[in-house]
Amino acid sequence: MTVNSARARDRAFVVHQHTNLEDHARDGSTLMTRGDGVYVYDEDGKRYLEAMAGMWSVSLGFSERRLAEAAYRQMLQLPYYHTFYSRGHLPSVDLCEKLLSIAPRQPGADELVKVVLQGSGSECNDTAIKLVWYYHNAIGKPRKKKIIGRHRGYHGNTIATISLSGMPTMYRDFDLPLSGFLHADNPHYYRFHEVGETELQFSQRMADNLEKLILDNDPETIGAFFAEPVQGGGGAIVPPAGYFDLIQPILTKYDILFVADEVICGFGRTGQMWGCQTYNLRPDMVTCGKQLSSSYQPISGLMLTKRIYDAMTAQSGKIGSFAHGFTFVAHPVACAVALETLNIYEHDGTIEHVQAVAPIFLDALRSLLDHPLVGDVRGIGLFAGIELMADGAQRMPFDPNLKVGQRVQDECMRLGLIVRCVVDRIAFTPPLIINEAEISELTTLFRQALDIVHAELVGDHEISPQ
Ligand SMILES: Cc1ncc(COP(=O)(O)O)c(C=O)c1O
């Protein structure tokens, strides 16, 4: 690394997120310089197949000119305006109208009628938390303030959203979580089912445990339950059969709002426009972000039912204002790019493309089940998780000190494939535009990485050959 190289300057000046800063000071970073379709290239020209679509988010790949042009046009027209004090701008109007026109509409669910635009998934969920509290004050139930998330759920990195998330490693030494957040079971069937327990029986146990959690904590004090249709940051964990069908009546029974966090699932990731459609969810609020703009601009949206919005309106009239807002929220350039993204999904048939390639993707990953390091493969749409196990059939995990997931991830990186390990589970969420040849390349590279790590483990006598 030369003294003035970009990597040296990066090391000197940049604080990296979710990074071991000591390791970083020693090893430095990988700096990406350009993108093309499902690939990104680093400053040495090395190509990587981005099987995580950046942060589960670059749905249209890394070189969609129409999004760049939409941003450029909007910058020339009106580069900034806000939505404070009843002022606004056309791109936000067009985007909210468009978003609501494609919002999830499930039988038996209240219609989503309004959008609070935000800048990130975290802001969006943070605002949803504030609205759970605001709403219950507005309707005269000020005790209904506790919020339930789930273990290994992930909803963001603000003080409140990380408290809602079930990620103890992200609480540590930040003096979190805040009080008032409860966590239900992680519905990870493969890891946690009892011997002989079917998926439905497991889901029933999850639902019973949720009801017990509610009863133990006084239902009159519980305001909302947040869930991702498929848990992303927890490791791409698809819900077991019947799970949401069993959970939702419990929420209704105790008058608990349901917030569906569609920040990863929204816009086709599960093979439908919304995870709510895939799993027949009937939420009171829906948060979305990431793929809303294919991540070309920071923007997210919180959709609300009439019941919530009417209460907010009355409350703001009573106390003088809906006193909530950020400078960069509903940024016109971000709105224009998001609107163009939604138009591309519609006109290019992006969701139909996901439906066509998802079976190929999932079959390709399932073909890895014969590998000695692979215990389980599960997914839906273009969203999958692979469980690495010392003994898959016996569900025996590796000794965490072996860092098998991290080693597989590092090996993938060396081979030019970007995946995400969550302990010993590997997540895959490639750009939605991925094609069959690229899926085949992804699987081949991943198998090579598994082979290399397996050979190391056998060579070091950490595991016996199978
Ligand atoms: C389900 C979910 N919700 C919320 C967030 C937070 O979004 P952001 O990183 O844009 O703040 C994420 C980020 O990965 C997420 O996966």
The ligand as a Gaussian input file, in Angstrom:
#p B3LYP/6-31G(d) Opt

LIG

0 1
 C      -35.358000      -5.314000       7.838000
 C      -34.544000      -4.068000       8.002000
 N      -35.094000      -3.001000       8.575000
 C      -34.413000      -1.865000       8.730000
 C      -33.105000      -1.751000       8.311000
 C      -32.342000      -0.480000       8.518000
 O      -32.209000       0.160000       7.288000
 P      -31.050000       1.249000       7.065000
 O      -29.755000       0.550000       7.116000
 O      -31.409000       1.836000       5.721000
 O      -31.193000       2.264000       8.137000
 C      -32.497000      -2.834000       7.695000
 C      -31.103000      -2.760000       7.224000
 O      -30.497000      -3.708000       6.829000
 C      -33.225000      -4.037000       7.550000
 O      -32.670000      -5.119000       7.021000

